[in-house]
Amino acid sequence: MNNPSESAKEAVLRRFLLGESLIGWRFKPTDEELLSYLAMKSASGSLPFEVIPEIPAAYFFDDHPKNLVKNQTKDNEGSASDKEWHFFIDGDEYFEGEIVKDRKVGQGIGSWRSVGREDAVIGQDGKVIGYKYLSTYFTTAENSSRPKQTLWEMHKYRLNAEQVNNLSAPVKRCVAARISRRDTKASCMD
């Protein structure tokens, strides 16, 4: 601590805001926390700290998830053992509540398929603060007409209509995404 009157918590926050690395720090937001970051991003276009990269939807859905997370890990000096990565997707149709059941990736290298239904995310006050849904990534094999399910999953998050209406004018029409790769003993990142 530089300042004797600064608490340990204030020192950690100061170091984080200055961009200094924090030993042992991991970014693991809850659904509610991720939606609060999304609300800040939608209202102002930025956050006080840029932990979550923003990617236009056209670029996000142009690449295999392993390449997206590889780039984020490299940019944020994350560990290769990280199991969860976060993104803001700018211009995604889920901002308006539209769920694409089978979203093609790149030039047909795979697709994100929605699984199940949209779920409400409930805040601490018991009110709906947003929504999320789950997609699984499928690859398209060259020799097969049948796509193969991978271990990659993505939850997409959007604000509820009331929150969007309370913004004077959304600066960013973003959704949040949490990509993870289910655990397996296999060593490849298919």
Disulfide bonds with the S-S distance in Angstrom:
none
